């Protein structure tokens, strides 16, 4: 729970988006399974996607030069 609190602060702007019903249903199910509030589950999942994106960017930065060497050799 502490990690989620570090991601949000009082006065942060609110994000208003429309999600498909199946995504909302999945988030509600996951929040119940993980014993979190729906909002906390959404924040945690969003943060995880950013971390995953950072890993992907790092892997691409390592992989592209190797591929260039292979194809230009």
N, C-alpha and C positions, 0 to 999 in steps of 0.2 A: 504494500500500500504506500510506503514511503516514496518509492520510485515514481508512482503516479502523481503524488503531491509535488514532486520536484518538477514535473512537466507542466503543471498548471499553476497559475497565480491568480489571485483576486484581481479583477479588472481586465483580464485577458479578453480580447475580442471573441465573440461567439461565432462559430462557423455554422452556417445554415445551408444544408445540402439535402437533396432528396435521394434516398437510397431505395433500391428495389426491395419489395416486400420480403423476398427470400433472404436477402442480406440482413435485413432487420431481424427476421426470425432467427437466423443463425446467430447473430450477436446476442439476442436475448437468451438463446439456449446455452451459448458459451458462458455468458455472464452467470447464469444459474449454476452451471457445472463448476465454474471457478470461484463461486461464492463472492462475486463482485457486483457492484452496481452496473447497470447497462452502460452508463456514461464512462465509468472507469475502464470497462472492457474495451470500449471503442477507442479510448485514448491509448491504452496499452497496445492494442492491435495497430493503431496508426504509428506509434513510436517504433514498433517492431518492423514495420514496413520501411521506415526511414533507415533503420540500422541495416536491414537487408540490402537496401539500395546502396548504402555506403560500401558494403562488402562487394557488391557487384561492380561498382565503379573501380575499386581497387583491383579486382580480378581482371577487368578489362584493361586497365593500365599496364598490368604485367603481361597479359596475353597478346595484345596488339603488336608490341615490338617483336615478340617471338614469331608471330605469324608473318610479319613483314620480312624477317630474316629468312624464313623458310621459303616464301614465295618469290623473293628477289634473289635468292642464291643461285 
